């Protein structure tokens, strides 16, 4: 491959990355980093073609952005059921009494 071809690929990749919103860009960097870590184990690197696939996957939705795939924490509709909370604690104590014994 000549330098002209590789610079064309790099320019194409650059254009695609510029179309990513900040959230997609963060996901792109995260996915790329994890793939680079795996590739480095075999003394390799992530190809420009694979980088392009990641960017296209983010743009077309086949790869979800970090915030889109994250499920929000469960919210209580009111006061938590303290009775169930205490029952859970009692079960934990009953399961491992040896670690909760007090010295006399």
C-alpha positions as CSV (number, residue, x, y, z in Angstrom):
1,X,0.0,0.0,0.0
2,X,1.4,3.4,-0.9
3,X,1.4,6.5,1.3
4,X,-1.3,8.0,-0.9
5,X,-3.6,5.1,-0.2
6,X,-3.1,5.1,3.5
7,X,-3.6,8.9,3.8
8,X,-6.9,8.5,1.9
9,X,-8.0,5.9,4.4
10,X,-7.0,8.1,7.3
11,X,-8.9,11.1,5.8
12,X,-12.0,8.9,5.3
13,X,-11.7,7.7,8.9
14,X,-11.3,11.3,10.1
15,X,-14.4,12.4,8.3
16,X,-16.4,9.6,9.8
17,X,-15.2,10.3,13.3
18,X,-16.1,14.0,12.9
19,X,-19.7,12.9,12.5
20,X,-19.8,11.2,15.9
21,X,-21.4,13.1,18.7
22,X,-19.5,13.4,22.0
23,X,-21.2,10.4,23.5
24,X,-20.6,8.3,20.5
25,X,-17.0,9.5,20.4
26,X,-16.5,8.4,24.0
27,X,-17.9,5.0,23.2
28,X,-15.7,4.8,20.1
29,X,-12.6,5.5,22.2
30,X,-13.7,2.9,24.8
31,X,-14.3,0.2,22.3
32,X,-11.1,1.0,20.4
33,X,-9.1,0.9,23.6
34,X,-10.4,-2.5,24.6
35,X,-9.7,-3.9,21.2
36,X,-6.2,-2.4,21.2
37,X,-5.5,-4.0,24.5
38,X,-6.5,-7.4,23.1
39,X,-4.5,-6.8,19.9
40,X,-1.4,-5.7,21.8
41,X,-1.3,-9.1,23.5
42,X,-0.4,-10.6,20.1
43,X,1.8,-7.6,19.3
44,X,-0.8,-6.3,16.8
45,X,-2.9,-3.2,16.3
46,X,-6.5,-2.5,15.4
47,X,-6.7,-1.9,11.6
48,X,-8.1,1.2,10.0
49,X,-10.9,-1.0,8.5
50,X,-11.9,-2.2,12.0
51,X,-11.8,1.4,13.3
52,X,-14.1,2.4,10.4
53,X,-16.5,-0.5,11.3
54,X,-16.7,0.7,14.9
55,X,-17.5,4.3,13.8
56,X,-20.1,3.1,11.3
57,X,-21.6,0.9,13.9
58,X,-22.0,3.8,16.2
59,X,-23.5,6.0,13.5
60,X,-26.1,3.4,12.3
61,X,-27.0,2.3,15.8
62,X,-25.7,-1.3,15.7
63,X,-23.3,-0.3,18.6
64,X,-25.1,1.5,21.4
65,X,-23.4,4.6,22.9
66,X,-22.5,4.2,26.6
67,X,-25.4,6.2,28.0
68,X,-27.9,4.4,25.7
69,X,-27.0,1.0,26.9
70,X,-26.8,2.0,30.6
71,X,-29.9,1.2,32.6
72,X,-30.7,3.9,35.1
73,X,-30.6,3.0,38.8
74,X,-33.8,1.8,40.3
75,X,-35.9,4.5,41.9
76,X,-38.1,3.9,44.9
77,X,-41.7,5.0,44.6
78,X,-41.7,6.1,48.2
79,X,-40.3,4.8,51.4
80,X,-38.3,1.6,51.1
81,X,-39.6,-1.4,52.9
82,X,-37.5,-1.4,56.0
83,X,-39.0,-4.7,57.2
84,X,-37.6,-6.5,54.1
85,X,-34.3,-4.8,54.6
86,X,-34.0,-6.0,58.2
87,X,-35.1,-9.5,57.2
88,X,-32.3,-9.6,54.7
89,X,-29.8,-8.6,57.3
90,X,-31.0,-11.2,59.7
91,X,-30.6,-13.9,57.0
92,X,-27.0,-12.7,56.4
93,X,-26.3,-13.0,60.1
94,X,-27.8,-16.4,60.3
95,X,-25.8,-17.6,57.3
96,X,-22.4,-16.6,58.8
97,X,-22.7,-16.5,62.6
98,X,-19.0,-17.2,63.0
99,X,-17.9,-13.8,61.6
100,X,-20.4,-11.8,63.7
101,X,-19.7,-13.3,67.1
102,X,-18.6,-10.9,69.7
103,X,-15.8,-11.6,72.1
104,X,-16.8,-12.0,75.7
